[in-house]
Structure formats: C-alpha cells, structure tokens
C-alpha cells in the first residue's frame, strides 16, 4: 500500500511485520509467498524490503505491470458484497469499485502518485474489452447495480475512454456508475457516451478557483476549462462533484 511503498523502512521499524511489498503487489507478493514456502533467498525478489538480524534491506525496484489485462479479476466471491455500503453517494445498491487504469501521466505537486512512479509507463490502460468484461461479471454474477471506477482519471485518452463507454452500451449492460475525470479533456462526444453508458456522476479535479494556485501546483488546467467541462456535462444530464483543496500558499491574497 501507499505507506509501505513510501516508507518501507518505517513500516518495518514500527511494526512486527517481516516484509514490506513496495509498489504494485500482484507479482511481488506471489513471488514472496513462494519464496517463504520454499525457504529460498528473498533478496532475489524485486520490490520488497525486509529485516535481517542487524539491518533492513531493500531490494531493487520492480518494474510496473505493463499489461494490466494479465491481472485476474479480484476474488470477490470470497466476500459478501452486500456487507459493504460503497461510496456514500449512489443511485443504486449494492455497489462495487474497480480500476479501469493505473497511474497518471501528470505531475501535480500535491499528489502521492510520485511515490508510484518508479518506472514507466506511468499510465497504463486496460483494454476496453477487459474493463467491460469485469463490469459485466459484476453485474451478472455478483448482482451489482452501481460501480465506481476509482482510477486517477478516466479520460487521459479520449478515444480509449469513449471506446470503453461504447463497449458498455453495445453490450446493453444495466448499470449506473461514476468516475473521476480531468476538466481539460471533455467534449460533447465524450459526455454523450458517458451518459449513454450509465455514468451519472463525475468527480472533477478542479482543486482551486484561483488560476495562480492551479499553475503553482502544476495542475495544467484553466478555470475556463473547468467551467466549459461542467457546462458540457450538465447538457448531457451528468452531475458534477468538484474536488477542491484549501490553504495553498498562493491563495493568501487570491
């Protein structure tokens, strides 16, 4: 997780754990489990930190998973989804979350993403088919009614984003969903397909109403883009939830 990735030594020093997995855990944790079972040398595993009698050792960084389609869907059959309320704003329930992508190509100064940027590519997109296969599984097998795509932003690549929406539309999947998007990559075609696919709410990373602040945190958007995106989304019946931060240094006289 984030803490073990940012401060693996701290995690080891302040808890009784034996190993910390740094970054993405799917391959690393599998290799670590096999290593423990086989009593083999843990130092050969990339992306971990562990304690010895005298020291804490960190192995070399593990490359990010380039093809996300290779990762199996979470074993949600091991839990009762109905026991988890989901996000506090929803139209229907039960609700579940998923990730259509990993990473972010931007470098906003306030974001923890810098912790994960140990190798490239920083942004990795699942194929539209793979994304919607998981959505369809959740709706048909787990009886989920609403979904929250909790990727960093759903629209880093508009063609890909629209293709995901069209895949949901073409399969006629009965689901409502929500996601997070950037304001500088919103047009009529995107909003139209979002709405048709069942997306009813988007979280806009506006961050501040002060352009100097936006420039200072390297957000790479303008207030005009935030207004325009909101207007487009409203025309297509999609509700918007603005995400803001307060007390940035540039706002003293803003």
Secondary structure in CASP SS format (residue, H / E / C, confidence):
PFRMAT SS
TARGET T0000
AUTHOR 0000-0000-0000
METHOD secondary structure of the structure
MODEL  1
X C 1.00
X H 1.00
X H 1.00
X H 1.00
X H 1.00
X H 1.00
X C 1.00
X H 1.00
X H 1.00
X H 1.00
X H 1.00
X H 1.00
X H 1.00
X C 1.00
X C 1.00
X C 1.00
X C 1.00
X C 1.00
X E 1.00
X E 1.00
X E 1.00
X C 1.00
X C 1.00
X C 1.00
X C 1.00
X H 1.00
X H 1.00
X H 1.00
X H 1.00
X H 1.00
X H 1.00
X H 1.00
X H 1.00
X H 1.00
X H 1.00
X H 1.00
X H 1.00
X H 1.00
X C 1.00
X C 1.00
X C 1.00
X H 1.00
X H 1.00
X H 1.00
X C 1.00
X C 1.00
X C 1.00
X E 1.00
X E 1.00
X E 1.00
X E 1.00
X C 1.00
X C 1.00
X C 1.00
X C 1.00
X E 1.00
X E 1.00
X E 1.00
X C 1.00
X C 1.00
X C 1.00
X C 1.00
X C 1.00
X C 1.00
X C 1.00
X C 1.00
X C 1.00
X H 1.00
X H 1.00
X H 1.00
X C 1.00
X C 1.00
X C 1.00
X C 1.00
X C 1.00
X H 1.00
X H 1.00
X H 1.00
X C 1.00
X C 1.00
X H 1.00
X H 1.00
X H 1.00
X C 1.00
X C 1.00
X C 1.00
X C 1.00
X C 1.00
X C 1.00
X C 1.00
X C 1.00
X C 1.00
X C 1.00
X C 1.00
X E 1.00
X E 1.00
X E 1.00
X E 1.00
X C 1.00
X C 1.00
X E 1.00
X E 1.00
X C 1.00
X C 1.00
X C 1.00
X C 1.00
X C 1.00
X C 1.00
X C 1.00
X C 1.00
X C 1.00
X H 1.00
X H 1.00
X H 1.00
X H 1.00
X C 1.00
X C 1.00
X C 1.00
X C 1.00
X C 1.00
X C 1.00
X C 1.00
X C 1.00
X E 1.00
X E 1.00
X C 1.00
X C 1.00
X H 1.00
X H 1.00
X H 1.00
X H 1.00
X H 1.00
X H 1.00
X H 1.00
X H 1.00
X H 1.00
X H 1.00
X H 1.00
X H 1.00
X H 1.00
X C 1.00
X C 1.00
X C 1.00
X C 1.00
X C 1.00
X E 1.00
X E 1.00
X E 1.00
X E 1.00
X C 1.00
X C 1.00
X C 1.00
X C 1.00
X C 1.00
X C 1.00
X C 1.00
X C 1.00
X H 1.00
X H 1.00
X H 1.00
X H 1.00
X H 1.00
X H 1.00
X H 1.00
X H 1.00
X H 1.00
X H 1.00
X H 1.00
X H 1.00
X H 1.00
X C 1.00
X C 1.00
X C 1.00
X C 1.00
X C 1.00
X E 1.00
X E 1.00
X E 1.00
X E 1.00
X E 1.00
X E 1.00
X C 1.00
X C 1.00
X C 1.00
X C 1.00
X C 1.00
X C 1.00
X H 1.00
X H 1.00
X H 1.00
X H 1.00
X H 1.00
X H 1.00
X H 1.00
X H 1.00
X H 1.00
X C 1.00
X C 1.00
X E 1.00
X E 1.00
X E 1.00
X E 1.00
X E 1.00
X E 1.00
X E 1.00
X E 1.00
X E 1.00
X C 1.00
X C 1.00
X C 1.00
X H 1.00
X H 1.00
X H 1.00
X H 1.00
X H 1.00
X H 1.00
X C 1.00
X C 1.00
X C 1.00
X C 1.00
X C 1.00
X C 1.00
X H 1.00
X H 1.00
X H 1.00
X H 1.00
X H 1.00
X H 1.00
X H 1.00
X H 1.00
X H 1.00
X H 1.00
X H 1.00
X H 1.00
X H 1.00
X C 1.00
X C 1.00
X C 1.00
X E 1.00
X E 1.00
X E 1.00
X E 1.00
X E 1.00
X E 1.00
X C 1.00
X C 1.00
X C 1.00
X C 1.00
X H 1.00
X H 1.00
X H 1.00
X C 1.00
X C 1.00
X C 1.00
END
